[in-house]
Amino acid sequence: MRKTEWMVRKAVLLFVMAVLFLSVNSQTVQAQEKEQEAVMISMPGFMLAQWPAPYNAITVKEAELYALPDETAQRLISLGADTPISLWGITDTGWFLVQSENVLAYTKAENAILVPAGMEGMTSAQIQGMSSVAQAAAGVIFIGDSRMVQMNEDIPRNPCIWVAENGQGYDWFYEKGAPIADHYIGNGSKVLINFGVNDVRNIDKYIPFVNAKAAEWTARGAKVYYASVNPVWNYPRVTNEQIEAFNAKLQANLIPQVTWIDSYHYLMQSGFYLVDGVHYDDTSNQKIYHFYLMNMQ
């Protein structure tokens, strides 16, 4: 398979996998489940991302199971609504690889939703109802680490919502930051994410999770932005070369629903002042803040 064709398939697959998580609120899915790393398998006519262990799921309506992810393929069995199944993978064409008792087959992704921990035994309607989030708009939401904490302090009486904590990165974003932000994000919201300076090594975790949340939040009517990790100066924990590599890989792998804001090069060209090698002074923070808002139109 040509490299360009593989990259297109990979991008489509990332988006489809992100859509999988639209069925439930991320706060209700166990962390170890979402951390599974899929094995990419090239099949005739489609690409399959197969998980090492299955997800618990339930059908939301009558579901036909086929030998291949194609409605012209052999139909194996039919399942009624609210039938428990196991999800073993997802294709780049929008089909789940499912197991029902001893049958391993494919069904359209629209036919099933995940069953979050603690919701076993509920109907699909009950799960969807309990997992829904209010659609009210909440203005501008900033999600990030200590740089966001200090920016908030340096912009007095700003109207934004800040979901940020000192010294944090992917783990906090996944476990606490995103679930907190879920309560505020709705139709018309603008969401800006900025993590990475504390854990550039987690780039391969950031990519799928940011894509998943971006797909979910844009489905609610929000706009999602990722601001590049900004430069440091003589900071022992990370170099600008590492930051540039993080920014480049993240930007290249984000789904189209995420708008990239390149504040790194803006600061490198316009100048900045760091008080401790990683955190900016109030003047620089105000400049970055207004640069963000200018690019969130």
ABEGO torsion letter per residue (X at the ends): XBAAAAAAAAAAAAAAAAAAAAABBAAABBAAAAABBBBBBBBBGBBBBBBABBBBBBBABBBBBBABBBAABBBABBBBBGBBBBBAEBBAAGBBBBBBEABBBBBBAAABBBBBBGABGBBAAAAAAAABBBABBAEBBBBBBAAAAAAAAABBGBABBBBBBBGBBAAAAAAAAAAAAAAABBBGBBBBBBBGAABAAAAAAAAAAAAAAAAAAAAAGBBBBBBBBBBBBGBAABBAAAAAAAAAAAAAABBAABBBBBAAAAAAAAEBBBAAGABBBAAAAAAAAAAAAAAAX
